[in-house]
Amino acid sequence: MQRICFVLQVKKDRLEEYKERHRAVWPEMIDALRKTGWHNYSLFLRPDGMLVGYLETLDFKSARAGMAGLAINARWQKEMADFFVQQEGLLPDEAMKPLEEVFHI
């Protein structure tokens, strides 16, 4: 099982709306994540907009590819793209770059 951690930056003026959106994630999006191998997926948000994501999966490359091929993911990513400070034209899931794990107990 791979443990994946990544960081993204949420725009400070969009923090409350970002949190609200995640209180009501579409059930079909949650189902898609589970079916494509995203387990124990959590998001943590600092007041300055730093978002830390964590998940466990058998194969992150395959889990990402599985989601990338789904219409529900494309719709979610387009709706969420404006919440993030990121390179123009890059959707949030494309900006997820796993951090190197340097210690685990």
RATASUL-V47718 format. One record per residue. N is the residue number from 1. RES is the residue in one letter. SS is DSSP state (helix for helix, strand for strand, loop for the rest). PHI is phi as a letter, one per 40 degrees, with the letter a starting at -180 (999 if undefined). D_CENTER is the distance of its C-alpha to the mean C-alpha in Angstrom with 1 decimal. Layout:
n:res:ss:phi:d_center
N:RES:SS:PHI:D_CENTER
N:RES:SS:PHI:D_CENTER
//
This chain:
n:res:ss:phi:d_center
1:M:loop:999:18.1
2:Q:strand:c:15.7
3:R:strand:b:13.8
4:I:strand:b:10.8
5:C:strand:b:9.9
6:F:strand:a:8.3
7:V:strand:b:9.0
8:L:strand:b:8.5
9:Q:strand:b:11.3
10:V:strand:c:11.5
11:K:loop:c:15.0
12:K:helix:d:17.5
13:D:helix:c:19.2
14:R:helix:b:16.1
15:L:helix:d:15.0
16:E:helix:c:16.9
17:E:helix:c:15.8
18:Y:helix:d:12.1
19:K:helix:c:13.0
20:E:helix:c:15.2
21:R:helix:d:12.8
22:H:helix:c:10.8
23:R:helix:c:14.3
24:A:loop:b:14.8
25:V:loop:c:11.9
26:W:loop:d:14.0
27:P:helix:d:15.5
28:E:helix:c:15.4
29:M:helix:c:11.6
30:I:helix:c:11.6
31:D:helix:c:14.5
32:A:helix:c:12.9
33:L:helix:d:10.1
34:R:helix:c:13.1
35:K:helix:c:15.4
36:T:loop:c:13.5
37:G:loop:g:13.3
38:W:loop:c:10.1
39:H:strand:b:12.1
40:N:strand:f:12.1
41:Y:strand:c:8.4
42:S:strand:b:8.5
43:L:strand:b:7.4
44:F:strand:b:10.5
45:L:strand:b:11.9
46:R:loop:c:15.2
47:P:loop:c:17.8
48:D:loop:c:17.7
49:G:loop:g:14.1
50:M:strand:c:12.6
51:L:strand:b:9.1
52:V:strand:b:8.8
53:G:strand:b:6.3
54:Y:strand:b:8.4
55:L:strand:a:9.1
56:E:strand:b:12.3
57:T:strand:a:13.3
58:L:loop:c:16.6
59:D:loop:a:15.5
60:F:helix:c:12.1
61:K:helix:d:13.8
62:S:helix:c:14.9
63:A:helix:c:11.8
64:R:helix:c:10.1
65:A:helix:c:13.5
66:G:helix:c:13.8
67:M:helix:c:10.9
68:A:helix:c:12.1
69:G:loop:c:15.5
70:L:loop:b:14.9
71:A:helix:c:16.0
72:I:helix:c:13.9
73:N:helix:c:10.7
74:A:helix:d:12.6
75:R:helix:c:13.7
76:W:helix:c:10.5
77:Q:helix:c:9.2
78:K:helix:c:12.7
79:E:helix:c:12.9
80:M:helix:c:10.0
81:A:helix:d:11.0
82:D:helix:c:13.8
83:F:helix:c:12.1
84:F:strand:b:11.2
85:V:loop:c:13.9
86:Q:loop:a:13.5
87:Q:loop:c:15.8
88:E:loop:d:17.4
89:G:loop:g:16.5
90:L:loop:c:13.2
91:L:loop:c:10.3
92:P:helix:d:6.9
93:D:helix:c:5.8
94:E:helix:c:9.2
95:A:helix:c:9.0
96:M:loop:c:7.0
97:K:loop:b:10.3
98:P:loop:d:11.0
99:L:loop:c:13.5
100:E:loop:c:16.9
101:E:loop:c:17.8
102:V:loop:b:21.3
103:F:loop:a:22.3
104:H:loop:a:21.8
105:I:loop:b:24.5
//
